[in-house]
Amino acid sequence: MHSHGTGAVMPQSRWRRHFGRIRGQYARVTERNQAARGMNRDQALFGLIREQGGVVRRDQLEVLGFPTRTIARRVASGMLIPAGRSVLVAAGPPDDLLHRSLVVAHRTWPRGVLTGPSAVVLHQRQAEPPWDCLDLGLRPWVVHRNALDGARVLRRGGRVPSQTVLGVQVADLGTALSHMLECLPLDEAKALAFRSAQIGGSVQLAMVIERARPERRHGKGAAQLRFLLHSISSGAHSEAETLAVDLLREHGVTGFRVNHPVRIGGRRRVLDIAFPEQMLAIEIDGQAWHTSPKAFSSDRSRQNSIILGGWRLLRFTWADLVERPDYVVQQVVAALG
């Protein structure tokens, strides 16, 4: 028997029932608090998953308050899927270049910087020129000091200009472009270089290449950059135009301008090669010349407008430049008089 309140005695059975109720209330409050904490953690986890494109690291979950055993339960339930020792991905993301690149970036955190095609998709520019001329593939590109399975690793000294996108470091597009021009197969690199020159101009592209050259003075990549710099130095916007310019220079033909802008009938036109003093225009049909009915009609309208604007016009094909270079030169020289 014990005193209770004002001195009255409470039987032991009543004490047991009293403290039993207190313990039950405490247990329910504790359970609700734990559930709330768990709910708050899961909400934070879902937010992080959304912010980072479906890929997170274990150390990030630990910062959110997830114990190791709780992370293991999330993995066991299929909510999270391991992608290496320290990286987890949310169930259900597409297996595309974006997703693979995010996994690689988190595996190489904090030193890895995504570049090349990975930077293009992280910046959401894959459908825009000049990138639309390439198949970016599924292999991530990353600047890092160690090799990594499933990724193309570029080892670079010094700091790579980058910014944070979806929680990872991503190279700026100029740096990504220079890395691709250096490392892509030559045909793809040339297509990207000429497409870039069409969009931003040869001078701007030359500046991008020149910035990359001091870093790569030797080896295949350096030689490829030198070749591309020579190819665009004339101002040509395609391989066929470059070939025509080289052909004219080799035979001592001067006085021409490449991709020369003129205004004809109130519209701006750009002539592939122009001799302004002689009012002679040369149009080059490249390897992938326009063959669709719409493109064919557009080319003919363009040709007519140039002639009606007072220009004489010569037109050559890729086959002419490769198989009959002397014929091309003779025609130009004869037209120049």
Backbone torsions as a table, in degrees:
resi	resn	phi	psi	omega
1	MET	NA	142.7	-178.4
2	HIS	-136.4	155.3	175.2
3	SER	-71.1	148.7	179.4
4	HIS	-145.8	121.3	175.3
5	GLY	70.7	-110.2	-172.4
6	THR	-87.4	12.4	-179.7
7	GLY	111.1	-7.1	177.2
8	ALA	-67.3	154.6	-176.8
9	VAL	-98.3	129.0	178.4
10	MET	-102.4	125.5	178.3
11	PRO	-60.4	154.2	-178.6
12	GLN	-60.5	-34.7	-179.2
13	SER	-64.3	-38.2	177.8
14	ARG	-69.2	-37.3	174.7
15	TRP	-58.4	-44.0	-178.9
16	ARG	-63.3	-42.6	178.8
17	ARG	-66.4	-39.2	-179.9
18	HIS	-61.8	-51.5	-179.5
19	PHE	-70.7	-25.8	174.9
20	GLY	-64.5	-41.9	177.5
21	ARG	-64.0	-41.2	179.2
22	ILE	-61.7	-44.8	178.9
23	ARG	-62.0	-39.7	178.9
24	GLY	-64.1	-43.6	178.2
25	GLN	-62.7	-42.5	179.8
26	TYR	-63.4	-42.1	-179.5
27	ALA	-63.3	-40.6	179.8
28	ARG	-66.8	-41.0	176.9
29	VAL	-62.7	-45.0	178.9
30	THR	-60.5	-42.5	179.9
31	GLU	-63.3	-42.7	178.1
32	ARG	-64.2	-40.3	179.0
33	ASN	-63.9	-42.9	178.5
34	GLN	-63.7	-41.2	178.7
35	ALA	-63.9	-40.0	178.7
36	ALA	-64.2	-42.8	178.4
37	ARG	-62.8	-42.0	178.4
38	GLY	-63.6	-40.0	178.4
39	MET	-64.8	-42.5	178.7
40	ASN	-63.1	-40.1	178.0
41	ARG	-63.5	-44.2	-179.5
42	ASP	-65.0	-38.8	176.5
43	GLN	-61.9	-42.5	177.3
44	ALA	-63.7	-38.6	178.9
45	LEU	-63.9	-46.6	179.9
46	PHE	-61.6	-38.8	177.5
47	GLY	-63.2	-42.6	179.5
48	LEU	-65.0	-40.5	178.9
49	ILE	-61.1	-43.1	179.0
50	ARG	-64.9	-42.4	-177.0
51	GLU	-67.5	-27.2	-173.3
52	GLN	-113.2	21.1	173.9
53	GLY	68.1	25.5	175.7
54	GLY	91.5	6.7	-177.7
55	VAL	-125.9	130.2	180.0
56	VAL	-135.8	166.0	176.8
57	ARG	-111.5	154.5	-179.8
58	ARG	-61.2	-38.3	-179.0
59	ASP	-65.3	-30.2	175.8
60	GLN	-67.2	-38.6	178.7
61	LEU	-68.0	-36.0	177.8
62	GLU	-64.5	-36.9	176.9
63	VAL	-64.2	-33.4	178.6
64	LEU	-75.1	-6.8	178.1
65	GLY	99.9	13.8	178.5
66	PHE	-84.0	115.4	173.5
67	PRO	-67.0	161.9	-179.0
68	THR	-57.7	-40.3	-178.4
69	ARG	-67.0	-33.1	177.9
70	THR	-70.0	-39.3	175.7
71	ILE	-61.3	-42.1	179.0
72	ALA	-61.2	-39.6	178.6
73	ARG	-65.1	-40.0	177.9
74	ARG	-63.1	-37.2	177.2
75	VAL	-67.9	-44.9	-179.1
76	ALA	-62.4	-32.0	-179.6
77	SER	-77.7	-11.1	-178.4
78	GLY	88.4	1.8	179.2
79	MET	-68.0	-37.9	177.5
80	LEU	-123.7	144.6	-178.0
81	ILE	-122.7	126.8	178.8
82	PRO	-63.5	139.0	174.9
83	ALA	-132.7	62.9	-172.2
84	GLY	108.4	179.6	-173.1
85	ARG	-67.5	-35.7	-171.9
86	SER	-119.0	3.0	-174.4
87	VAL	-116.9	139.5	178.3
88	LEU	-128.7	142.9	178.3
89	VAL	-121.1	146.6	176.1
90	ALA	-69.4	142.3	-179.0
91	ALA	-61.9	136.1	171.7
92	GLY	98.0	-0.6	-179.6
93	PRO	-72.2	153.1	178.7
94	PRO	-68.5	148.3	178.5
95	ASP	-89.5	76.9	-178.8
96	ASP	-121.4	-178.9	-177.2
97	LEU	-63.0	-38.0	179.3
98	LEU	-60.0	-50.0	-178.0
99	HIS	-64.6	-44.7	179.8
100	ARG	-63.5	-37.5	-179.9
101	SER	-66.1	-40.6	178.5
102	LEU	-62.5	-41.4	178.0
103	VAL	-61.0	-45.6	179.9
104	VAL	-63.1	-41.6	-179.5
105	ALA	-62.3	-40.4	179.4
106	HIS	-73.9	-31.4	176.7
107	ARG	-68.0	-28.5	-179.4
108	THR	-102.9	10.1	179.5
109	TRP	-62.0	140.9	3.7
110	PRO	-98.5	1.9	-173.2
111	ARG	-89.0	-22.6	-176.5
112	GLY	-70.3	140.6	177.0
113	VAL	-128.9	120.8	178.1
114	LEU	-69.0	141.1	-179.7
115	THR	-145.4	-173.6	177.4
116	GLY	56.0	-140.6	-179.8
117	PRO	-56.6	-33.6	178.4
118	SER	-62.1	-41.9	178.1
119	ALA	-65.3	-37.0	-179.7
120	VAL	-61.2	-46.8	-177.8
121	VAL	-73.1	-32.2	177.3
122	LEU	-67.0	-34.4	176.2
123	HIS	-83.2	-1.0	177.7
124	GLN	59.4	46.2	-179.1
125	ARG	-116.4	8.1	-171.3
126	GLN	-62.8	-24.9	-179.6
127	ALA	-93.3	1.6	-176.9
128	GLU	-105.5	154.4	174.1
129	PRO	-70.3	147.9	4.2
130	PRO	-88.3	0.4	-171.7
131	TRP	-70.8	-18.8	-176.2
132	ASP	-71.0	-7.0	178.9
133	CYS	-85.9	-1.9	-174.5
134	LEU	-120.6	152.2	164.8
135	ASP	-92.3	109.6	-173.0
136	LEU	-73.3	-16.0	176.6
137	GLY	73.5	-163.2	-177.0
138	LEU	-122.4	1.9	-176.0
139	ARG	-92.0	118.6	179.7
140	PRO	-66.7	148.7	173.0
141	TRP	-113.5	134.4	-179.6
142	VAL	-145.5	140.8	172.2
143	VAL	-88.5	118.0	-176.5
144	HIS	-160.0	163.1	-175.9
145	ARG	-89.0	-16.4	-176.2
146	ASN	-118.2	149.7	175.4
147	ALA	-65.8	153.3	-177.6
148	LEU	-147.0	127.0	-179.9
149	ASP	-60.4	137.7	175.3
150	GLY	81.5	2.9	-178.1
151	ALA	-132.5	153.3	171.1
152	ARG	-93.1	115.1	-175.2
153	VAL	-102.2	124.9	175.2
154	LEU	-104.9	120.2	178.2
155	ARG	-90.8	119.0	-177.3
156	ARG	-133.1	142.2	174.5
157	GLY	-89.6	152.6	178.6
158	GLY	81.0	-179.1	-175.4
159	ARG	-84.7	135.7	176.2
160	VAL	-95.4	122.2	178.3
161	PRO	-57.2	123.1	-173.6
162	SER	-150.3	171.6	174.5
163	GLN	-146.0	164.5	-178.4
164	THR	-88.7	124.5	176.4
165	VAL	-133.3	125.6	-178.8
166	LEU	53.6	34.8	174.5
167	GLY	83.5	5.7	-179.8
168	VAL	-129.6	165.3	-179.4
169	GLN	-86.7	127.2	-175.9
170	VAL	-129.0	130.5	179.3
171	ALA	-63.8	149.7	175.0
172	ASP	-68.8	163.6	-171.5
173	LEU	-67.3	-31.1	176.7
174	GLY	-63.8	-43.0	177.7
175	THR	-66.3	-42.8	178.3
176	ALA	-60.0	-39.8	178.9
177	LEU	-63.4	-45.6	-179.2
178	SER	-63.7	-38.5	177.8
179	HIS	-64.5	-38.4	-179.7
180	MET	-71.4	-39.7	177.6
181	LEU	-62.3	-32.7	-179.7
182	GLU	-77.5	-37.6	-166.2
183	CYS	-108.9	-18.1	178.6
184	LEU	-68.8	157.3	170.0
185	PRO	-54.6	149.4	-170.1
186	LEU	-56.8	-43.1	-178.9
187	ASP	-60.3	-43.0	179.5
188	GLU	-69.7	-38.4	179.1
189	ALA	-64.2	-39.8	178.4
190	LYS	-65.4	-43.2	178.8
191	ALA	-60.3	-41.6	179.6
192	LEU	-68.3	-39.3	-179.3
193	ALA	-64.2	-47.6	-178.4
194	PHE	-68.5	-37.3	176.9
195	ARG	-64.8	-40.0	177.5
196	SER	-64.5	-39.6	178.6
197	ALA	-64.3	-36.9	177.8
198	GLN	-63.5	-37.7	-175.0
199	ILE	-81.6	-51.6	-172.9
200	GLY	-107.5	-6.2	-179.5
201	GLY	96.8	150.1	-177.1
202	SER	-67.3	-35.5	-177.9
203	VAL	-64.4	-44.8	-179.6
204	GLN	-64.5	-41.1	178.7
205	LEU	-65.6	-39.2	178.1
206	ALA	-60.9	-37.2	178.4
207	MET	-65.1	-39.4	177.4
208	VAL	-61.8	-44.6	-179.8
209	ILE	-66.7	-41.8	-179.6
210	GLU	-62.6	-36.4	178.1
211	ARG	-65.0	-31.9	-177.7
212	ALA	-82.5	-25.8	-172.9
213	ARG	-64.0	-40.7	-179.8
214	PRO	-58.9	-28.2	-179.6
215	GLU	-77.2	-28.9	-176.9
216	ARG	-121.5	81.3	-176.0
217	ARG	-84.2	-22.7	-174.1
218	HIS	-133.1	165.8	174.7
219	GLY	91.6	-180.0	-176.0
220	LYS	-61.0	-42.6	-178.4
221	GLY	-61.5	-41.2	179.9
222	ALA	-65.6	-41.0	179.0
223	ALA	-64.6	-38.3	179.7
224	GLN	-66.8	-39.6	177.7
225	LEU	-63.9	-40.6	177.7
226	ARG	-62.2	-42.0	179.7
227	PHE	-63.2	-44.9	-179.2
228	LEU	-66.2	-37.2	178.4
229	LEU	-63.0	-41.5	176.8
230	HIS	-64.4	-39.7	-175.9
231	SER	-64.0	-35.8	-176.5
232	ILE	-97.1	-5.9	-174.7
233	SER	-64.5	-23.4	179.7
234	SER	-77.0	-13.0	-174.7
235	GLY	92.8	1.4	-179.9
236	ALA	-66.9	148.7	-178.4
237	HIS	-110.4	8.0	177.0
238	SER	-155.5	164.5	178.8
239	GLU	-65.0	-36.0	179.2
240	ALA	-64.7	-42.0	178.0
241	GLU	-63.5	-40.8	178.0
242	THR	-61.3	-42.2	179.3
243	LEU	-63.3	-41.5	179.8
244	ALA	-65.0	-42.9	179.3
245	VAL	-62.3	-46.2	179.0
246	ASP	-60.6	-38.5	-179.2
247	LEU	-64.4	-44.7	179.7
248	LEU	-64.6	-42.7	-179.3
249	ARG	-65.9	-38.5	179.8
250	GLU	-61.8	-29.7	-178.3
251	HIS	-99.9	14.3	172.8
252	GLY	76.2	16.1	179.3
253	VAL	-82.8	126.9	-177.1
254	THR	-128.7	-179.9	175.8
255	GLY	85.6	9.6	-179.0
256	PHE	-104.3	159.9	174.7
257	ARG	-125.0	144.9	-177.1
258	VAL	-102.1	135.3	-177.2
259	ASN	50.4	59.7	-174.6
260	HIS	-87.0	120.0	-180.0
261	PRO	-79.9	135.3	176.3
262	VAL	-138.1	158.7	176.6
263	ARG	-111.5	119.6	-177.1
264	ILE	-128.1	121.5	179.1
265	GLY	59.6	33.1	178.8
266	GLY	81.9	0.6	179.9
267	ARG	-116.1	146.9	178.1
268	ARG	-84.7	126.0	175.5
269	ARG	-120.6	150.8	175.7
270	VAL	-119.7	115.8	-179.3
271	LEU	-85.3	135.7	-178.6
272	ASP	-55.7	-55.2	176.0
273	ILE	-137.1	133.0	-176.6
274	ALA	-135.3	141.2	169.9
275	PHE	-109.2	90.6	-171.9
276	PRO	-59.0	-38.6	-177.2
277	GLU	-66.1	-36.8	-179.1
278	GLN	-93.6	-0.5	-177.1
279	MET	52.5	44.4	178.9
280	LEU	-111.9	126.3	178.4
281	ALA	-113.4	141.3	176.3
282	ILE	-121.6	125.2	177.3
283	GLU	-109.8	136.1	-176.4
284	ILE	-114.5	126.8	173.7
285	ASP	-96.3	113.2	-176.2
286	GLY	-74.2	-172.7	-177.9
287	GLN	-61.2	-40.2	-179.4
288	ALA	-100.0	59.9	-175.7
289	TRP	-67.9	151.8	-176.5
290	HIS	-62.8	118.9	-179.1
291	THR	-117.8	-9.8	179.1
292	SER	-72.6	151.4	179.9
293	PRO	-55.9	-40.5	-178.7
294	LYS	-65.6	-44.8	-179.6
295	ALA	-66.9	-38.9	179.1
296	PHE	-61.0	-45.3	179.3
297	SER	-63.6	-39.7	179.1
298	SER	-63.9	-41.0	178.9
299	ASP	-62.6	-40.4	-179.0
300	ARG	-68.6	-38.2	177.6
301	SER	-64.2	-40.7	178.2
302	ARG	-62.9	-45.4	-179.1
303	GLN	-61.3	-43.6	-179.6
304	ASN	-63.8	-41.1	-178.4
305	SER	-66.2	-36.0	178.3
306	ILE	-64.2	-43.8	-179.6
307	ILE	-67.3	-42.5	179.4
308	LEU	-66.3	-21.9	177.4
309	GLY	-79.7	3.0	175.6
310	GLY	98.5	4.0	-179.8
311	TRP	-92.9	142.6	166.1
312	ARG	-85.1	146.1	-171.8
313	LEU	-129.7	129.0	169.7
314	LEU	-114.1	141.2	-178.5
315	ARG	-129.4	131.1	-180.0
316	PHE	-129.0	152.7	178.8
317	THR	-102.4	170.6	174.8
318	TRP	-59.7	-40.8	179.7
319	ALA	-62.5	-37.9	177.1
320	ASP	-60.0	-45.4	-176.4
321	LEU	-66.6	-36.1	-174.8
322	VAL	-87.4	-43.0	-171.9
323	GLU	-97.4	-25.1	-177.2
324	ARG	-134.4	56.4	-177.5
325	PRO	-62.1	-35.8	179.7
326	ASP	-64.3	-37.8	178.1
327	TYR	-61.6	-42.7	179.7
328	VAL	-60.2	-48.0	-178.2
329	VAL	-63.7	-42.9	-179.4
330	GLN	-61.7	-41.4	179.9
331	GLN	-63.9	-41.8	-178.8
332	VAL	-67.4	-46.0	-178.7
333	VAL	-62.5	-40.7	179.8
334	ALA	-64.8	-39.9	-179.9
335	ALA	-67.5	-33.0	179.2
336	LEU	-73.0	-21.1	175.1
337	GLY	72.0	NA	NA
